[in-house]
């Protein structure tokens, strides 16, 4: 495994696992319940096969239909499913956030940081390296896809094409100068991007060169308190304009996952910077604990 | 490693060999979910219960594959292979993109 960022890889694989798990539950809830009740969820299939083969029970097992009891190897630790997690998070956030969307106090922001660390195992803060946005809690609106290179079209994007693509480049220009330079990493960055109002920062004009570099692809945690869903994205555009009444913009994939649009095409979110200098936190839906590499545990809440 | 009835169609060894055991387990578990999703999507609903009972009872039983081949209208072996190929491609992408630069 030399030459790999092991932590990042493990987090990516964990993410793949949870997405597959969630998809299975959504598409085949009856199968999920059946296998769980029999003590043989998909994760235990190999273990079950091994036990049968190693105890010499093969013949009997094939002939008899008696179900077996399987002990929960996790002991008494309650693991939350992604649905349970979002419900828990929703409940906690409704108690912590003000009733109306307004600026948060530093105490409120610190409490939220602690909550996110406990649930997701990540270091997310409203202020990082001395930088902060004018809002850490605000409205997010739906953005279109961004062109990643000159000549990029909506048909080159693999999902949510109906959202369209912006006619111009993002605030940081094209992701790459040409199509053949596009990497999987940059594909992910366009997929999971947000727009933030860097242009209204009080020091934007005086520190523009430093701030521009600092904000480019800066990793953020976006949480929708109404759905209890959270996603990790990067800053890849500036906006929206003040007159829209929104403070953030979200890529089609971000908005789709967060379920962040109400009738007025906007929704309230908490947006914090992710302190991830070693690039251990993958972009995309956050449905597990990064530090533990597993589902959030009930007793961590 | 003990066998599950569709292992020979999936072949994840070339990927799990690249990573540590805990990550290999994640890959294995991810694949189980995808393959079961594929099978249940193509298997007529009236046969779901029988399939799940047989699976829960003896996951290694090669007779399960024969059973689902008989009751599905598509080439289920091909469908499982295609799904596995697509998942492996995505997993390999994650592995490659986690190389230190």
Contacts between the chains, C-beta under 8 A, distances in Angstrom:
chain1	res1	chain2	res2	distance
A	1	B	18	7.7
A	1	B	19	6.5
A	1	B	20	6.0
A	3	B	99	5.7
A	3	B	100	5.6
A	4	B	95	7.5
A	4	B	98	5.3
A	4	B	99	5.8
A	4	B	100	6.6
A	5	B	98	5.1
A	5	B	99	7.5
A	5	B	100	5.5
A	6	B	20	7.3
A	6	B	98	7.9
A	8	B	98	4.9
A	9	B	19	7.0
A	9	B	23	6.6
A	9	B	94	6.8
A	9	B	95	6.3
A	9	B	98	3.8
A	10	B	22	7.1
A	10	B	23	5.7
A	10	B	26	7.4
A	12	B	94	4.2
A	12	B	97	7.7
A	12	B	98	6.3
A	13	B	19	7.7
A	13	B	23	5.3
A	13	B	26	4.3
A	13	B	27	6.3
A	13	B	30	7.2
A	13	B	91	7.2
A	13	B	94	6.5
A	14	B	26	6.0
A	16	B	26	7.4
A	16	B	30	5.0
A	16	B	90	7.0
A	16	B	91	6.5
A	16	B	94	6.6
A	17	B	26	4.9
A	17	B	29	5.6
A	17	B	30	4.5
A	17	B	33	7.6
A	20	B	29	8.0
A	20	B	30	4.7
A	20	B	33	3.9
A	20	B	34	5.5
A	20	B	37	7.6
A	20	B	87	7.9
A	21	B	29	7.9
A	21	B	33	5.5
A	23	B	33	7.2
A	23	B	37	6.4
A	24	B	33	4.4
A	24	B	36	6.4
A	24	B	37	5.2
A	27	B	37	6.0
A	27	B	40	7.5
A	27	B	41	7.2
A	28	B	36	7.4
A	28	B	37	6.7
A	28	B	40	4.8
A	30	B	48	6.9
A	31	B	36	6.9
A	31	B	40	5.6
A	31	B	48	6.7
A	31	B	52	5.8
A	34	B	49	7.7
A	34	B	52	4.9
A	34	B	56	7.3
A	35	B	52	6.4
A	35	B	55	7.4
A	35	B	56	5.9
A	38	B	56	4.1
A	40	B	55	7.4
A	40	B	56	4.5
A	40	B	59	7.2
A	42	B	29	6.5
A	42	B	32	3.9
A	42	B	33	5.2
A	42	B	36	5.7
A	43	B	29	4.7
A	43	B	32	6.9
A	45	B	4	5.2
A	45	B	32	5.7
A	45	B	55	7.3
A	45	B	59	4.3
A	46	B	1	6.9
A	46	B	2	5.5
A	46	B	4	5.9
A	46	B	28	6.7
A	46	B	32	7.9
A	46	B	59	7.3
A	47	B	2	7.9
A	48	B	56	7.7
A	48	B	59	5.4
A	49	B	2	4.4
A	49	B	3	6.2
A	49	B	4	5.8
A	49	B	58	7.5
A	49	B	59	4.4
A	49	B	60	4.1
A	50	B	2	3.6
A	52	B	58	6.2
A	52	B	60	6.9
A	53	B	2	5.8
A	53	B	60	6.6
A	54	B	2	7.9
A	58	B	58	7.7
A	58	B	60	8.0
A	61	B	57	6.5
A	61	B	58	4.9
A	62	B	58	5.7
A	62	B	61	6.2
A	62	B	63	7.8
A	65	B	53	7.3
A	65	B	57	6.4
A	67	B	56	6.9
A	67	B	57	7.2
A	183	B	97	7.4
A	184	B	93	5.3
A	184	B	96	7.3
A	184	B	97	4.7
A	185	B	97	5.4
A	188	B	97	8.0
A	293	B	22	7.4
